[in-house]
Amino acid sequence: MAAYHHQADTLAWLLAPDVPGVRYLALRDLLRRPADDPELCLARQAAHTDGPIATVLAQMHPAGDWVAPGPGYDPKYRATVWSLILLAHLGVSVTADARVAQACAYILEHALTPNG
């Protein structure tokens, strides 16, 4: 019975509203709420306006890149490719913020070369 109590405590902690990104991922991945679930939709929007997703998106340049124009790999861990990888891990949604689609388009336009 004690293990169940700890699981309930952990889930309650993950669903707490004070860290919107964690709440969003817990609702989406642990509770498997459907994409149109009202609580999940609110959590997704909150995650995109407050916290790491919002912080990373706020650093994006108007063209759709981070740090410097170009293919977006350097400097490592801060440039465009890395910012998009981080956003993906944070659960970013292309429907929640148009800048995500813009950044993806930027990568496709600048990172692919004729030889691969």
C-alpha positions as CSV (number, residue, x, y, z in Angstrom):
1,M,0.0,0.0,0.0
2,A,2.9,2.4,0.7
3,A,4.1,2.2,-2.9
4,Y,0.7,3.2,-4.2
5,H,0.7,6.2,-1.8
6,H,4.1,7.3,-3.2
7,Q,2.9,6.9,-6.8
8,A,-0.1,9.1,-6.1
9,D,2.1,11.7,-4.4
10,T,4.4,11.7,-7.4
11,L,1.6,12.1,-9.9
12,A,0.1,14.9,-7.9
13,W,3.4,16.6,-7.8
14,L,3.9,16.2,-11.6
15,L,0.4,17.6,-12.2
16,A,0.9,20.7,-10.0
17,P,0.1,23.9,-11.9
18,D,3.3,25.7,-10.7
19,V,5.5,24.1,-13.4
20,P,3.3,24.2,-16.6
21,G,5.7,22.3,-18.8
22,V,5.9,19.3,-16.5
23,R,2.1,19.3,-16.0
24,Y,1.6,19.3,-19.8
25,L,3.9,16.4,-20.3
26,A,2.4,14.4,-17.4
27,L,-1.1,14.9,-18.8
28,R,0.0,14.0,-22.3
29,D,2.4,11.2,-21.7
30,L,1.5,9.7,-18.3
31,L,-2.3,10.1,-18.3
32,R,-2.5,9.9,-22.1
33,R,-5.1,12.6,-22.5
34,P,-6.4,13.1,-26.0
35,A,-5.0,16.1,-27.9
36,D,-8.4,17.9,-27.7
37,D,-8.8,17.3,-23.9
38,P,-9.6,20.8,-22.4
39,E,-7.3,20.3,-19.5
40,L,-4.4,19.2,-21.7
41,C,-5.1,22.1,-24.1
42,L,-4.8,24.6,-21.2
43,A,-1.7,23.0,-19.9
44,R,-0.1,23.0,-23.4
45,Q,-0.8,26.7,-23.8
46,A,0.6,27.4,-20.4
47,A,3.7,25.4,-21.2
48,H,4.2,27.5,-24.3
49,T,3.8,30.9,-22.6
50,D,5.6,30.2,-19.3
51,G,8.8,28.2,-18.7
52,P,11.5,26.7,-20.8
53,I,9.5,26.5,-24.1
54,A,8.7,30.2,-23.9
55,T,12.3,31.1,-22.9
56,V,13.8,29.2,-25.9
57,L,11.3,30.6,-28.3
58,A,11.9,34.1,-27.1
59,Q,15.5,33.8,-28.1
60,M,14.7,32.8,-31.7
61,H,15.6,35.4,-34.3
62,P,12.9,36.8,-36.6
63,A,14.2,34.7,-39.6
64,G,13.7,31.4,-37.6
65,D,17.2,30.7,-36.4
66,W,19.0,30.9,-33.1
67,V,22.5,32.4,-32.4
68,A,23.6,32.9,-36.1
69,P,22.2,32.4,-39.6
70,G,23.3,29.3,-41.5
71,P,22.8,25.5,-41.1
72,G,22.3,25.9,-37.4
73,Y,24.6,23.3,-35.9
74,D,27.3,25.6,-34.4
75,P,27.7,26.7,-31.7
76,K,26.9,23.3,-30.3
77,Y,23.9,23.1,-27.9
78,R,22.8,26.7,-28.6
79,A,22.3,27.0,-32.3
80,T,19.1,26.3,-34.3
81,V,19.3,22.5,-34.5
82,W,20.0,22.2,-30.8
83,S,17.2,24.6,-29.9
84,L,14.7,22.6,-31.9
85,I,15.9,19.4,-30.3
86,L,15.5,20.9,-26.9
87,L,12.0,22.2,-27.8
88,A,11.0,18.7,-29.0
89,H,12.1,17.2,-25.7
90,L,10.1,19.8,-23.9
91,G,7.0,18.8,-25.8
92,V,6.7,21.9,-28.1
93,S,3.6,21.9,-30.3
94,V,3.6,23.4,-33.8
95,T,-0.1,24.2,-33.3
96,A,0.6,26.2,-30.1
97,D,3.1,28.6,-31.6
98,A,3.7,29.5,-35.2
99,R,7.4,30.1,-34.5
100,V,7.9,26.4,-34.3
101,A,6.8,25.9,-37.9
102,Q,9.0,28.8,-38.9
103,A,12.1,27.3,-37.2
104,C,11.4,23.9,-38.8
105,A,11.1,25.6,-42.3
106,Y,14.3,27.5,-41.6
107,I,16.2,24.2,-40.9
108,L,14.9,22.6,-44.1
109,E,15.9,25.6,-46.1
110,H,19.4,26.1,-44.6
111,A,20.6,22.7,-43.3
112,L,20.0,20.5,-46.3
113,T,22.6,20.6,-49.1
114,P,22.5,19.2,-52.6
115,N,24.8,16.4,-51.5
116,G,22.9,15.5,-48.3
